[in-house]
Amino acid sequence: MRSLVAMSVVAVLTLLHAESIDDALAGFDEGRTSITQTDSGSVEEALNGFDETASSNAPNDASVEEALSGFEKANVKIESQNPANTDDSNCTTCKSDIAPPNRMERLHDISGYLKQQAVYSYEDKSPHRGWSSLRTTLFLDFEHKFDNGWKLKSNARAYYDVIYDLREQPYSVQERKELHNEVRLYDAYLEGSITERLDFRIGRQVVVWGRSDTIRITDVLNPLDNRRAAIVDIEDLRLPTAMMKLDYYIGEWRITPIMILEQQFSLDPPYGSQFYPLAVPLPPEERVNEPTFAVSIGGEFSGWDVNFYGAYIFDDTNVVVNVATQDARIVHRKTPMLGMAMNYLSGSWLFKGEMAYFDKVYHTMAPGKTLSRLDALLGVEYNGVADTMISYDLSVRHFTRYDARLGLLSITAPGGSEVRLIPVAEDTWQQVFRVSSDFLNDTLHANYLISLFGKRLDEGGFQRLWVDYDIDDSWQASVGMVDYIGGSPLFDSIKDADMLFAEIRYSF
């Protein structure tokens, strides 16, 4: 049944977009013009400059004087005209009785959104069956560009989930503490150009390594917020970390040394929450403050690009030491990483590849032994159908040094009780298929994604179907569903968490 749903969705997304077979095939000969994905930026970097007012159509001095002839009798006095700048909020020589220019500049620097989301879990067990979330989120973003070209950026998010007040359910203390409400600082950095070839950025930021939009292979610098599985994409899960980064350009090449000043690790579902897979809580986690280092060397050429990565960082994986004692605790140890990623563009096809080698890998169930792992990914993206993107990624994580203890299903805890574990195989396969299409003059966006584990696609996963609708420039509505698929101990523990979700967002 699930396979039928997946196949039907793909067919509907393609056929609804065309009134005939000719329309459906329109654009197969059109190629993409450039590869714009880089390794050392965030989503904000990719969109940098879109909020600036264009000045290419500014009138010359003669046309301005002619257009303003007769305005001498007006109450507002214009002391000078700047034909290259028609935005009053950035004009330092304009006078107005309504609001001082500096106040307008400050208002122009702030943007954000207010979002209300509702989630209904129709198959889960108590206390999460039924309405499982009614979360209100406020996101504020401040970005100011100085006259010398430097930029200051900061943003923060606050949410409050009223479901924990409305429902009298036996929620765990850990779940209430982490998911009831939160205020978190995200980006907070200063960036600019020191010379024509050297850029600098310092502060909390996201640095994206790799090419895949769905599977992390070389993308290891920023932790993820995994507390609510599969509801949003990776780009919305990354947590900024304090770093100091330089970008030095030599022709088509860029050299990016990075110092990671703040050690953060991925946020996992709290004990007792909807996606926590174990029957017992995790032990406390040790804090780490030591800085670490990474470097990226990348080049962009006609039709292809390549990046090489090196890092000596703390492993994001939770490793429990003294697991069967009262002194159990979570530690993170350093691991060296070497990797590479590349894109190749051919017409409407984009081919992607990534590879990463991790030495000195540690695991809870193999105390005293040092492991190593090789991760690889191949992907393809097709944009030949008008307003439609289709992608497929295949990855494998192979332990080059493996320990059979990683495959244990349970251990005996203090007191003699059996504790269920999440086993790790020598090879972990993952395949992700995605299709996105735009309708109604690019105001309706339909998306489908399915992620399955196992070489034979039989070790669990999830599929998500959602639709975004742009009501106007400020309002957007979304509806969707997530279906969790069993097949492994991890996904068997959350397979009943299937949900419907809807949200309304106001951007300002």
Sequence and secondary structure as in RCSB ss.txt:
>XXXX:A:sequence
MRSLVAMSVVAVLTLLHAESIDDALAGFDEGRTSITQTDSGSVEEALNGFDETASSNAPNDASVEEALSGFEKAN
VKIESQNPANTDDSNCTTCKSDIAPPNRMERLHDISGYLKQQAVYSYEDKSPHRGWSSLRTTLFLDFEHKFDNGW
KLKSNARAYYDVIYDLREQPYSVQERKELHNEVRLYDAYLEGSITERLDFRIGRQVVVWGRSDTIRITDVLNPLD
NRRAAIVDIEDLRLPTAMMKLDYYIGEWRITPIMILEQQFSLDPPYGSQFYPLAVPLPPEERVNEPTFAVSIGGE
FSGWDVNFYGAYIFDDTNVVVNVATQDARIVHRKTPMLGMAMNYLSGSWLFKGEMAYFDKVYHTMAPGKTLSRLD
ALLGVEYNGVADTMISYDLSVRHFTRYDARLGLLSITAPGGSEVRLIPVAEDTWQQVFRVSSDFLNDTLHANYLI
SLFGKRLDEGGFQRLWVDYDIDDSWQASVGMVDYIGGSPLFDSIKDADMLFAEIRYSF
>XXXX:A:secstr
 HHHHHHHHHHHHHHTT SSHHHHHTTTT         SS  HHHHTTTTTS   TT   HHHHHHHTTTGGGSS
S      TT   GGG SS   SSS HHHHHHHHHEEEEEEEEEEEESS  TTSSEEEEEEEEEEEEEEEE TTS 
EEEEEEEEEEETHHHH      HHHHHHHSEEEEEEEEEEEEESSSSEEEEEEEE    SS SS  SS  SS BB
 SSTTSS GGGTB  EEEEEEEEEETTEEEEEEEE S    B   TTSTT   SS    B      EEEEEEEEE
ETTEEEEEEEEEEE  S EEESTTSTT EEE  EEEEEEEEEEEEETTEEEEEEEEEEEEE  TTSTT  EEEEE
EEEEEEE  STTEEEEEEEEEEEEEE  GGGG SEEE TTS EEE     SEEEEEEEEEEEEETTTTEEEEEEE
EEESTTS S EEEEEEEEEE SSSEEEEEEEEEEE SSHHHHTTTT  EEEEEEEEE 
